[in-house]
Amino acid sequence: MVPALTRRRFLTRAAESALAAGPLLPILSGTIGALNVLQRETSAAPASRPAVGVDPQLAKDWLARWEPSILGEARGRACDRETGEELGWLVSPISNGFYYGYLATGDVKWLDRLVDWSDSWVKRGIKEPDGFVGWPKDDGASTAVVPGLFTDNILGEAMALRPMVLMANAVRRTPALKEKYGDKAREYLELSEKVFDKWDSRGCWREVKTGGVWVVPAFGIDQKNNRWTEGYERRKTDGFSLPANKQNLVALWILALHDVTGKPQYRDRAEKWFAAMKSRMRLRDGKFYVWNYWDKAGPWDVKPDGAPKHWEGVHPNGGYYGIDLEGIVAAYEHGLVFDRQDIDRLIATNRDFMWDGKMNGAKFRRMDGEAADARWKQSPGVLWEALVPYDETLRKIFEANHKPDSWGGLASTPAYLSNIGRAPGA
């Protein structure tokens, strides 16, 4: 299936060119014990990220290598053609690189490029049967569980919208940017809120015992009649829960919406997902975390014969869990669900269990300790870069192995150099 191949190519390329796919994705700016009750309470207060100094010469060298790399990738103009989930995997890495490029350099030329890319994909949206705008494609659900539908995609839109929301927040907080970018910031924020309302109104959010999850709808657009397919009538009870990495990416977008609007509904939704995520954590040897790529969340995830619609277990591609860590750390930094003990256990998992102990050419094994799958032999585990600000050893591993001119470095390079790449409201 083409979307799955694109997704795998994205993660494989990121893992081979840098140590983790994760920072590309919020990026891009995690996750990961068994809890029987919903933990909706927050931590005592939002966490302050430790200050991390970067050697000036290293920063200069990285930026000098990063800029021609991202400009070269941008010449492919994925923003002019992609729709559906690929708005996330193929457009957002560049857009996030532009946003964090502005943070790292202070040069508004990167905001200009972000506006250019954002406007290009946004203007190609179409009005759908319920009056909302979307960017649909064939097989747009991007999952074999819900195949063959012409539909838009919550993940792709969330990933592509997030850097636009982050930009809107930066404009709001920076008087010098308001004259040039104020109208565009309001436009992007309005669009993002309407897209949230779209997916909410379609029954794609489900409350569960341990919190809440987003589901892929089991209906699409009948292009001949511009009507919904027959699955629309079951929109509140049918569907397929997104896997953890996609839930975390959607939550990152929603957290960004809360940061700029202050509206409690966005914080509440993100918090409920993170509560569900934490309820799925399992503790190994009393100190390491492990969790599945996907878990069934409700009756919609079960076939008529009682079997789950998807296999449940640890995915052999470690890049997915680097994405999860972005969500976990963002939740912790916002004072939601996860606490410092969770962060310390995650650090121990990545540093003391997964890492091979080599600083140069560092490699990471699967977090469940199983043998590497031949399909992902280069990325059974990855450096969880979201944890880099919280552990000196992980920072050293990152700096010793990072490739600023790689695919993985498009957003992670300026995010790291700005030192606020994944901070609350960044």
C-alpha positions in Angstrom: 0.0 0.0 0.0 1.6 3.3 -1.1 1.0 5.3 2.1 2.6 2.6 4.2 5.6 2.4 1.9 6.0 6.2 2.1 5.8 6.0 5.9 8.4 3.3 6.1 10.7 5.1 3.6 10.4 8.2 5.8 11.3 6.3 9.0 14.0 4.3 7.3 15.6 7.3 5.7 15.6 9.2 9.0 17.0 6.3 10.9 19.8 5.8 8.5 20.8 9.5 8.2 20.5 10.4 11.8 20.0 8.4 15.0 16.3 9.0 15.3 13.2 9.7 13.2 11.4 11.3 16.1 12.6 15.0 15.9 11.4 15.2 12.4 7.9 14.7 13.4 6.9 17.4 15.7 9.6 18.3 15.2 9.4 18.5 14.7 8.9 20.1 17.6 6.7 10.4 24.3 5.2 7.5 25.7 5.5 5.1 26.8 3.6 -0.3 33.9 0.3 -1.0 34.2 -2.3 1.5 35.6 -5.8 0.4 36.2 -7.4 3.8 36.7 -7.5 7.0 34.6 -4.8 9.4 35.8 -6.2 12.8 34.7 -4.4 14.8 37.4 -1.5 16.9 36.1 2.0 17.2 37.5 2.5 19.9 40.1 3.5 22.4 37.4 4.8 22.5 33.9 8.4 21.4 33.8 11.2 23.8 32.9 13.6 22.3 30.3 17.2 22.3 31.5 19.3 24.9 29.7 21.6 23.1 27.2 24.6 25.0 25.9 25.8 24.4 22.4 29.4 25.1 21.3 29.3 28.1 19.0 31.6 26.6 16.5 29.5 23.4 16.4 26.4 25.5 15.8 28.1 27.4 13.0 29.2 24.3 11.3 25.8 22.6 11.7 23.9 25.5 10.3 26.3 25.9 7.4 25.6 22.3 6.4 21.9 22.3 7.2 20.9 25.3 5.1 21.8 24.0 1.7 20.4 20.6 2.7 16.9 21.9 3.5 16.8 24.2 0.5 17.8 21.3 -1.7 15.0 19.1 -0.3 12.5 22.0 -0.6 13.1 22.2 -4.3 11.1 19.0 -4.6 8.0 21.1 -3.7 6.0 18.4 -2.0 3.7 21.2 -0.8 2.5 21.6 -4.4 1.1 18.1 -4.8 0.7 16.0 -1.6 -2.6 15.4 0.1 -3.9 13.0 2.7 -1.4 11.5 5.2 1.5 12.5 3.0 0.9 16.1 4.1 2.4 14.9 7.3 5.2 12.6 6.2 6.4 14.6 3.2 5.4 18.3 3.8 5.7 18.8 7.5 9.5 17.8 7.8 10.3 20.8 5.5 7.8 23.1 7.2 9.0 22.3 10.6 12.6 22.9 9.4 11.6 26.3 8.3 9.9 27.1 11.6 12.8 25.9 13.7 15.2 27.6 11.3 13.6 30.9 12.3 14.0 30.0 15.9 17.7 29.0 15.5 18.7 32.0 13.3 16.2 34.8 14.0 16.0 35.3 10.2 12.5 35.8 8.9 13.3 34.4 5.5 12.5 31.0 7.1 9.0 32.3 8.1 8.6 33.5 4.5 9.4 30.0 3.3 7.0 28.5 5.8 4.2 30.7 4.6 5.0 29.8 1.0 4.8 26.1 1.7 1.7 26.4 3.9 -0.3 28.5 1.5 0.6 26.1 -1.3 -1.0 23.0 0.3 -3.8 24.8 2.0 -5.2 26.4 -1.2 -5.6 23.0 -2.7 -8.3 22.0 -0.2 -11.8 21.1 -1.4 -15.2 21.5 0.3 -16.4 18.1 1.5 -20.0 16.9 2.0 -20.3 18.3 5.5 -19.1 21.7 4.5 -15.6 21.4 5.9 -12.4 21.7 3.9 -10.2 18.7 3.4 -7.3 17.3 1.3 -8.6 13.9 0.3 -6.9 11.2 -1.8 -7.6 7.6 -2.8 -6.9 5.1 0.0 -6.6 8.2 2.2 -7.3 6.4 5.4 -3.7 5.0 5.0 -4.5 1.8 6.8 -5.2 -1.7 5.5 -7.9 -2.0 8.1 -10.0 0.8 6.4 -9.0 0.4 2.7 -10.2 1.9 -0.5 -11.8 5.1 0.6 -11.4 8.5 -1.0 -10.9 10.6 2.2 -8.8 13.1 4.0 -6.5 12.2 6.9 -6.4 13.6 10.5 -2.7 12.7 10.9 -1.5 14.4 7.8 -3.5 17.5 8.5 -2.4 17.6 12.2 1.3 17.3 11.2 1.1 19.9 8.5 -0.8 22.4 10.6 1.3 22.2 13.7 4.2 24.4 12.4 1.7 26.9 11.2 0.2 27.0 14.7 3.6 27.3 16.2 4.3 30.2 13.9 1.1 31.9 14.9 2.2 31.6 18.5 5.6 33.1 17.7 3.9 36.0 15.9 1.6 36.5 18.9 4.5 36.8 21.3 6.7 38.9 19.1 5.6 42.5 18.3 8.1 42.9 15.5 6.5 40.1 13.5 2.9 41.2 13.8 2.8 43.8 11.1 4.0 41.4 8.4 2.7 38.1 9.6 -0.3 39.0 11.9 -3.0 38.4 9.4 -1.4 35.2 8.2 -1.1 33.9 11.7 -4.8 34.5 12.4 -5.7 32.8 9.2 -3.6 29.7 10.1 -5.0 29.6 13.5 -8.6 29.8 12.3 -8.0 27.1 9.8 -6.5 24.8 12.4 -9.4 25.2 14.7 -11.8 24.5 11.9 -9.9 21.3 11.1 -10.1 20.2 14.8 -13.9 20.9 14.6 -14.1 18.8 11.5 -12.7 15.7 12.9 -14.5 16.1 16.2 -17.9 16.4 14.4 -17.2 13.3 12.4 -17.2 11.1 15.5 -13.4 10.5 15.4 -12.8 11.2 19.1 -13.7 8.4 21.5 -13.7 8.6 25.3 -12.4 5.4 26.8 -12.0 4.2 30.4 -8.4 5.3 30.5 -8.8 8.6 28.7 -9.5 9.1 25.0 -8.3 8.2 21.5 -8.7 9.3 17.9 -10.0 6.9 15.3 -9.8 6.6 11.5 -13.4 6.9 10.2 -14.8 4.0 8.2 -16.3 6.2 5.5 -15.2 8.4 2.7 -16.5 10.5 -0.2 -18.5 9.1 -3.0 -17.0 11.2 -5.8 -19.8 10.7 -8.2 -22.4 12.2 -6.0 -20.3 14.2 -3.6 -21.9 12.4 -0.7 -20.5 10.2 2.1 -20.2 6.5 1.6 -22.6 4.3 3.5 -20.3 4.1 6.5 -21.1 7.6 7.6 -24.2 6.4 9.5 -21.9 4.4 11.8 -19.4 7.2 12.3 -19.9 7.2 16.1 -19.4 3.5 16.6 -17.2 2.3 13.7 -13.6 3.0 12.8 -10.1 2.1 13.8 -8.0 3.6 16.6 -4.8 5.2 15.4 -1.5 3.6 16.6 0.3 5.3 19.4 2.8 7.3 17.3 0.0 8.9 15.3 -2.0 9.6 18.5 1.0 11.4 19.8 1.5 13.5 16.7 -2.2 14.6 16.8 -1.8 15.4 20.5 1.2 17.6 19.7 -0.8 19.6 17.3 -3.6 20.0 19.8 -1.2 21.1 22.5 0.1 23.7 20.2 -3.5 24.9 19.7 -3.9 25.2 23.4 -0.7 27.1 23.8 -1.8 29.8 21.4 -5.5 30.0 22.2 -5.6 29.0 25.9 -8.8 27.1 25.2 -9.2 24.3 27.7 -10.8 21.8 25.3 -7.5 21.4 23.5 -5.5 20.7 26.7 -8.3 18.3 27.8 -8.1 16.3 24.6 -4.4 16.0 24.7 -4.4 15.1 28.4 -6.9 12.3 27.9 -4.8 10.8 25.1 -1.7 11.0 27.3 -3.6 9.3 30.1 -4.5 6.5 27.8 -0.9 6.3 26.6 0.4 6.0 30.2 -2.2 3.3 31.0 -0.5 1.1 28.4 3.0 1.4 29.8 4.6 -1.7 31.1 7.5 -1.8 33.5 10.3 -4.2 32.8 12.8 -5.3 35.5 11.4 -2.6 37.8 13.1 0.3 35.8 12.6 0.1 32.0 9.5 0.9 30.0 8.1 -1.0 27.1 4.8 -0.4 25.2 3.0 -1.5 22.0 2.7 0.1 18.7 -1.1 -0.4 18.8 -3.6 -1.5 21.3 -7.3 -2.0 20.8 -9.2 0.8 22.6 -12.9 -0.2 22.2 -15.4 -2.4 20.3 -14.7 -0.6 17.1 -11.2 -2.2 17.1 -12.6 -5.8 17.3 -13.7 -7.9 14.4 -17.1 -9.8 14.5 -15.2 -13.0 15.5 -13.7 -11.2 18.5 -10.2 -10.9 17.1 -8.5 -7.5 17.1 -8.4 -5.6 13.8 -4.6 -5.2 14.1 -1.8 -7.1 15.7 -0.8 -6.0 19.2 2.9 -5.8 20.1 6.2 -3.9 20.0 6.9 -2.7 16.4 10.3 -3.9 15.1 10.9 -0.4 13.7 12.2 1.7 16.6 11.6 4.9 14.8 7.9 4.8 15.8 8.9 5.0 19.5 11.1 8.0 18.9 7.9 9.8 17.7 6.1 8.6 20.8 8.8 10.2 23.0 8.1 13.6 21.5 4.6 13.4 22.7 5.5 12.1 26.2 8.1 14.8 26.8 5.7 17.5 25.5 3.1 16.3 28.0 5.6 16.3 30.8 6.7 19.8 29.9 3.1 21.0 29.9 2.5 19.4 33.3 0.2 16.7 31.9 0.1 13.1 33.2 3.8 12.2 33.0 6.2 13.1 35.9 9.9 13.2 36.4 10.0 9.5 37.4 8.6 8.6 34.0 11.2 10.7 32.3 14.0 9.1 34.4 12.7 5.6 33.6 12.6 6.5 29.9 16.1 7.8 30.0 17.2 4.6 31.7 15.4 2.6 29.0 17.1 4.4 26.1 20.5 4.9 27.7 21.0 1.9 30.0 19.1 -0.9 28.2 18.9 0.1 24.5 22.2 1.8 23.8 25.2 -0.3 22.9 27.6 1.9 24.9 29.5 3.3 21.9 29.7 7.1 21.6 30.7 7.2 17.9 28.5 5.1 15.7 26.1 4.5 18.5 23.4 1.9 18.0 20.3 1.0 19.9 18.5 -2.3 20.2 14.8 -2.9 20.5 13.3 -1.7 23.7 11.8 -5.1 24.4 15.2 -6.8 23.9 14.0 -8.9 21.0 16.2 -9.6 18.0 16.2 -7.0 15.2 13.8 -7.6 12.3 15.6 -7.9 8.9 13.2 -5.4 7.4 14.4 -2.7 9.9 17.9 -3.9 10.8 19.2 -0.3 10.7 16.6 0.9 13.2 15.5 -1.7 15.8 15.9 1.1 18.3 16.9 4.7 18.0 18.1 7.5 20.2 15.1 9.1 21.8 16.1 12.7 21.0 13.2 14.2 22.9 15.1 13.2 26.1 18.4 14.8 25.0 17.8 18.0 27.1 17.4 15.9 30.2 20.5 13.6 30.2 24.1 14.5 29.6 25.0 11.1 28.1 22.2 11.3 25.6 23.2 14.8 24.6 26.8 13.6 24.0 25.5 10.7 21.9 23.4 13.1 19.8 26.2 15.6 19.2 28.7 12.8 18.4 26.4 11.2 15.7 24.1 13.9 14.4 24.2 14.7 10.7 22.9 18.2 10.2 22.7 17.8 6.4 20.7 14.6 6.5 17.0 14.0 6.1 16.7 13.6 9.8 18.5 16.9 10.3 16.0 19.0 8.4 14.1 20.0 11.6 16.1 18.4 14.4 19.2 20.5 13.6 17.6 24.0 14.1 15.4 22.6 16.8 18.4 21.5 18.8 20.4 24.7 18.2 17.5 26.9 19.2 17.4 24.9 22.5 13.6 25.4 22.6 12.8 22.9 19.9 10.3 21.0 22.0 9.6 23.5 24.8 6.1 24.2 25.9 4.6 26.7 23.3 7.7 26.6 21.1 
